[in-house]
C-alpha cells in the first residue's frame, strides 16, 4: 500500500511538468510548420522528432525531484527503499507515456508531411542504414521508413525505434536521478570538487591521457564504434547496463542510514 501511495504521489508530482513540456513542444511544432508554410522559402534541411527533446526533459526532471520527494515521503513514514523503487516505477511509467505520445506525434508528422522536409527520429538519424531486399546496405538519410522495401522491415524498424527510445528515456531519467542523489548526499565542498573541479581537470588533461595510451584507446574506440555505436542492439544493451549500474548506485546511496532530510 505504501508503495502504491509513493508511486501515485511521485507520478502526480511530475504531471504538471509533463503537460507543460508537451504544451510547449507541440506549440513549437505548430508554429514551425506555419512559418515554413507561409514565411520560409525553399530551404534545405530536415526535422527531428520530439524523441530528441524527451530524454533531455527527463534528465532535467529527474535532477529536481529527489530532495522534495525524499523530505515529504520521509515525513509520511515511507521508507527510503519504497521511495526509490516507486520512483523507478514512476520513471518507467512516464517513459512509457512519453513514448506513446512521441510515437503518435511521429506518425502524424510522417503522414501529414507538414514541414515539406525529411522528418527523422533520433533512431533514424543515428542508424540511417537499412538493408534492401537483396541484403545490400543502402544509405538513405531521408524518408527512411517509406523507402524500406518490405512490410517486415518496416515493422522491425518501428519496433527497434520504440525499444531504443524507451530505453534511452529511462537511461536519461536514471542518470539525472543518480546525480541528484549524489549531489544531495555530498557536503558543499565535495559538491564543488565532484561537479566542478574534477570535470575541469579531466577535460583539460583528456588529450594528455589519450596520448599516453593512444593505441589502447584507439582499439577500444574502434571496437565500440563497430559493435555499439553503429549497432542498434549494441547501443540498447549498453543503455540497459547503464540503467542497471546507475540505478543500483542510486538505490545504495539513497537508502544509506546516514541520509536525512535537510533543514530549509
Secondary structure, 3 states (H helix, E strand, C coil): CHHHHHHHHHHHHCHHHHHHHHHHHHHHHHHHHHHHHHCCCCCCCEEECCHHHHHHHHHHHHHHCHHHHHHHHHHCCCCHHHHHHHHHHHHHHHHHHHHHHHHHHHHHHHHHCCCCCEEECHHHHHCCEEECCCCCEEECCCCHHHHCCCHHHHHHHHHHHHHHHHHHHHHHHHHHHHHHHHHHHCCHHHHHHHHHHHHHHHHHHHHHHHHHCHHHHHHHHHHHHHHHHCCHHHHHHHHHHHHHHHHHHHHHHHCCCCCCCCCC
